[in-house]
Amino acid sequence: MSTFTRRTFLQTVAVAGAAATLPPRLRAEMSKDGLFPAGPNFHTSARASVMISGGTITKDGKFTDAVRAAHRLHYGARKKILLVLHATEPDKRDADEQKLKLLFADDQYETESLHHWTGDEALKKIAGAEAFFVGGGETFLLLRTLIETGQLGAIRERVLAGVPYNGSSAGSNVAGTVIGCTNDFPVVDVPTRASIGVLPVVINPHHPPVGAPDYAERERKIKAYLRLNPAETVLGIGNGAVARLHEGKITIEHGPAFYYHGAEQTALPEGLCAELTALVTAPA
């Protein structure tokens, strides 16, 4: 057996083995969406409303002014937010919930964290949620937990039905099609990189602004990723920056943000983003 054939065989066995460890319901969900292996994974509807930020959304113990304005725009009259804190280590989730509760309370939002419920009770909380906020931390831990609990598909279904999704850092990553340009270490194994897929791009959060010491290195790494994944588009989004999909259009509410596709790279101005909006309506 040649080395290539053996490697291919072992990879196939590994993927099949990962799939076999999942409950039948989750295997069916992932097969339905083509997630073994990862295929086209963008899901949208006319009602989908998705907001992401690059991370570091607070200053002096409060949400930044730009983030607060984006919350008011995005959540509208909805005042009850379900927090999804699976990216945080389990023993830190209570403390993170309390921090976010105080931050959101400044603008009269009520919050509760999904980590207090498991199994069908957690799925019921998702089914009844008015709005979501998916927090930052370890992206691979977040993705694995969403897959293992069946919550990935449940959240996607609610977003497509019109429930606003808001994610920061790791929570931004999982809104995209696949986990490809995260800055995180793969601290846990995941059966697939395919994610919730309610934005038509791969997300790179914490993207440095032009002129920052690490800007050129981040640009180099993303372009290297795209040489190996030429069909994908990457949205780089900086700390405190906000991008939003609403009514079929993607806007940059607050920068910095960057568009990458193939060898092309450009800084995105605030306002309607034609390059990303075109991906929302592009044929599959």
NORFENMO-V678481 format. One record per residue. N is the residue number from 1. OMEGA is omega in degrees with one decimal (999 if undefined). Layout:
n->N omega->OMEGA
n->N omega->OMEGA
This chain:
n->1 omega->-178.9
n->2 omega->179.5
n->3 omega->-179.5
n->4 omega->-178.7
n->5 omega->179.1
n->6 omega->179.4
n->7 omega->179.4
n->8 omega->179.0
n->9 omega->-178.1
n->10 omega->177.3
n->11 omega->179.1
n->12 omega->177.6
n->13 omega->-179.1
n->14 omega->178.9
n->15 omega->179.0
n->16 omega->178.7
n->17 omega->177.6
n->18 omega->179.3
n->19 omega->-176.5
n->20 omega->-179.2
n->21 omega->-178.3
n->22 omega->174.2
n->23 omega->-177.9
n->24 omega->-178.5
n->25 omega->-179.4
n->26 omega->176.5
n->27 omega->180.0
n->28 omega->178.8
n->29 omega->-176.4
n->30 omega->177.5
n->31 omega->179.9
n->32 omega->-177.9
n->33 omega->178.9
n->34 omega->-174.1
n->35 omega->172.2
n->36 omega->-5.7
n->37 omega->-179.8
n->38 omega->177.1
n->39 omega->175.3
n->40 omega->-168.4
n->41 omega->173.7
n->42 omega->-178.4
n->43 omega->179.3
n->44 omega->175.7
n->45 omega->179.1
n->46 omega->-176.7
n->47 omega->-175.2
n->48 omega->178.3
n->49 omega->-170.3
n->50 omega->178.1
n->51 omega->176.7
n->52 omega->173.3
n->53 omega->-174.7
n->54 omega->-177.8
n->55 omega->-176.9
n->56 omega->-174.1
n->57 omega->179.0
n->58 omega->175.1
n->59 omega->179.8
n->60 omega->174.8
n->61 omega->178.6
n->62 omega->170.3
n->63 omega->176.6
n->64 omega->-179.3
n->65 omega->-179.0
n->66 omega->179.7
n->67 omega->177.9
n->68 omega->177.7
n->69 omega->178.9
n->70 omega->176.8
n->71 omega->-179.8
n->72 omega->178.3
n->73 omega->-170.5
n->74 omega->-176.1
n->75 omega->179.2
n->76 omega->-178.0
n->77 omega->-179.1
n->78 omega->-174.0
n->79 omega->179.3
n->80 omega->-173.7
n->81 omega->174.9
n->82 omega->178.7
n->83 omega->174.8
n->84 omega->-170.4
n->85 omega->-177.0
n->86 omega->178.4
n->87 omega->177.9
n->88 omega->174.6
n->89 omega->-171.8
n->90 omega->-176.6
n->91 omega->178.5
n->92 omega->-172.3
n->93 omega->177.7
n->94 omega->-179.0
n->95 omega->178.8
n->96 omega->176.7
n->97 omega->-178.8
n->98 omega->177.4
n->99 omega->-178.9
n->100 omega->178.2
n->101 omega->179.7
n->102 omega->179.4
n->103 omega->-179.0
n->104 omega->-179.1
n->105 omega->176.9
n->106 omega->179.3
n->107 omega->173.9
n->108 omega->172.1
n->109 omega->173.2
n->110 omega->-178.4
n->111 omega->168.2
n->112 omega->-173.9
n->113 omega->-179.1
n->114 omega->-173.8
n->115 omega->177.4
n->116 omega->-178.8
n->117 omega->177.7
n->118 omega->173.6
n->119 omega->-177.0
n->120 omega->179.2
n->121 omega->176.7
n->122 omega->178.4
n->123 omega->176.6
n->124 omega->176.6
n->125 omega->177.4
n->126 omega->-178.0
n->127 omega->-178.8
n->128 omega->-174.7
n->129 omega->174.1
n->130 omega->-176.0
n->131 omega->-179.4
n->132 omega->162.7
n->133 omega->-179.0
n->134 omega->-171.1
n->135 omega->-176.8
n->136 omega->-177.4
n->137 omega->-177.8
n->138 omega->-174.8
n->139 omega->-176.3
n->140 omega->174.4
n->141 omega->177.9
n->142 omega->-178.1
n->143 omega->-179.3
n->144 omega->-178.9
n->145 omega->178.2
n->146 omega->179.9
n->147 omega->-174.5
n->148 omega->-177.3
n->149 omega->-174.8
n->150 omega->-176.4
n->151 omega->179.9
n->152 omega->179.6
n->153 omega->-179.3
n->154 omega->177.8
n->155 omega->178.2
n->156 omega->-178.9
n->157 omega->-179.6
n->158 omega->177.9
n->159 omega->178.8
n->160 omega->177.5
n->161 omega->174.5
n->162 omega->178.1
n->163 omega->-176.5
n->164 omega->176.4
n->165 omega->176.6
n->166 omega->-179.2
n->167 omega->177.5
n->168 omega->176.9
n->169 omega->177.5
n->170 omega->177.2
n->171 omega->172.1
n->172 omega->-178.6
n->173 omega->-173.9
n->174 omega->174.5
n->175 omega->-178.0
n->176 omega->-173.7
n->177 omega->178.3
n->178 omega->172.4
n->179 omega->-174.9
n->180 omega->-176.1
n->181 omega->172.9
n->182 omega->175.4
n->183 omega->-174.2
n->184 omega->166.7
n->185 omega->173.4
n->186 omega->-172.2
n->187 omega->173.4
n->188 omega->176.0
n->189 omega->173.3
n->190 omega->-178.8
n->191 omega->179.8
n->192 omega->174.2
n->193 omega->-178.4
n->194 omega->-171.3
n->195 omega->-175.3
n->196 omega->171.1
n->197 omega->178.3
n->198 omega->166.1
n->199 omega->-171.5
n->200 omega->-174.5
n->201 omega->167.5
n->202 omega->-173.8
n->203 omega->168.3
n->204 omega->-179.9
n->205 omega->-179.9
n->206 omega->-177.8
n->207 omega->-178.4
n->208 omega->173.7
n->209 omega->176.8
n->210 omega->179.4
n->211 omega->177.2
n->212 omega->-176.6
n->213 omega->-177.1
n->214 omega->-179.3
n->215 omega->-175.3
n->216 omega->-179.9
n->217 omega->177.1
n->218 omega->177.6
n->219 omega->-179.1
n->220 omega->-178.1
n->221 omega->-179.6
n->222 omega->178.6
n->223 omega->175.4
n->224 omega->176.6
n->225 omega->-176.3
n->226 omega->174.3
n->227 omega->178.3
n->228 omega->-179.3
n->229 omega->-168.4
n->230 omega->-179.8
n->231 omega->-173.8
n->232 omega->173.8
n->233 omega->-179.5
n->234 omega->170.9
n->235 omega->173.4
n->236 omega->-176.5
n->237 omega->-171.3
n->238 omega->175.6
n->239 omega->179.8
n->240 omega->-179.8
n->241 omega->-176.4
n->242 omega->171.7
n->243 omega->-174.3
n->244 omega->168.9
n->245 omega->179.7
n->246 omega->-179.3
n->247 omega->175.1
n->248 omega->-179.5
n->249 omega->176.8
n->250 omega->179.3
n->251 omega->169.1
n->252 omega->-178.2
n->253 omega->179.9
n->254 omega->-177.0
n->255 omega->7.9
n->256 omega->175.9
n->257 omega->-172.0
n->258 omega->178.7
n->259 omega->176.7
n->260 omega->169.9
n->261 omega->-175.1
n->262 omega->178.1
n->263 omega->-176.1
n->264 omega->176.1
n->265 omega->-179.9
n->266 omega->172.9
n->267 omega->-176.4
n->268 omega->175.7
n->269 omega->175.8
n->270 omega->-177.4
n->271 omega->-178.9
n->272 omega->179.5
n->273 omega->-176.9
n->274 omega->-177.1
n->275 omega->-178.6
n->276 omega->178.1
n->277 omega->178.6
n->278 omega->-179.6
n->279 omega->-178.3
n->280 omega->-176.0
n->281 omega->-179.0
n->282 omega->177.7
n->283 omega->-178.7
n->284 omega->999
